Amino acid sequence: MMPTLGLLEAFDRHGALLARVPITHWPVTVGRGLHCDLVLDDPFVAPLHLRIDRPVDAPRRVSVEVGETRNGAILHRKRHGSGGRFDWPDGTPLEIGRTRMALRLADTAIADEQVLPQFPWRTLATTTVLVALMAAAVLGSSWLEANEVSKYLKSLPGLLLGLVVMLGAWSGLWAIANKVFDGRLQFWRHVRIACAMYLAAEAMQVAANLAAFAFSWETLSRFAYLLISLVMAIGIYAHLAAVLPRRRAGLAWTVGAVVLLGVPAWLGTQWLDRMRLSNELYMSSLFPPSLRLAPAVPISQFLQETETLRGRLDRRLRNDGHADEDD
């Protein structure tokens, strides 16, 4: 019986094992041809794609020669074309076509046995806390907007049901995409991302309004939606990175490009529709006076600014009246 010199394994892009061949001699060939030692069904693999050898004079090195192929082989994100030669470090994945190769040599030290994973109590607690905080934020925001307590209490079941449906639908769609592209559902991971994104956006809104109120930075309140858009972009990137974990760099560039193009387009739309860049006319959030840190405005300055504002509003009304007459 020939001794086993190593093990050659092939996985699909989801990590599922496609084939496993013990190595009993060198060199070893990989391809779609039936004459190969490891035969693959990947249509993006050549009939003789790889020739793997372990030189006698260098027993600690595994060399690879790429055959006649259009797609080559990828090692450490470097593509090796037809006829290329390179060393294949033990334990490093090698990609050919849509197949990922792994090599285990017989003289490689075997890692220690791992302990079976325990029930993810910490993950469960994190998910529970995030969902509870999101529910509290939604209910608290609705309470602040409610005029009557009785109507608010009657609306609670609908609010909670809507929250469950929206959160489940949003996370479910991302989980389906995760299953399609990565082979794993990861529904609760997307629930955590969605909750964190919502809470961060709410916190950003409150912080911007509070800073605007405390320091008289009205601009910060009017353009808070830009900061919230950045938070939403980070959340979308987190969803995408979970779906395509091997494309994180490209996804980051894509999301960044969408933000850079989308924000000026949104500002331009605001200007064309309302002749201003902000979607708010004034700061709508008020806080207790004790949180006010900016000095009070003198009465004379307040009256002067009020007259200026009145003049601007009068001109705006006259212009709107002319526009209506033209219509």
Disulfide bonds with the S-S distance in Angstrom:
none
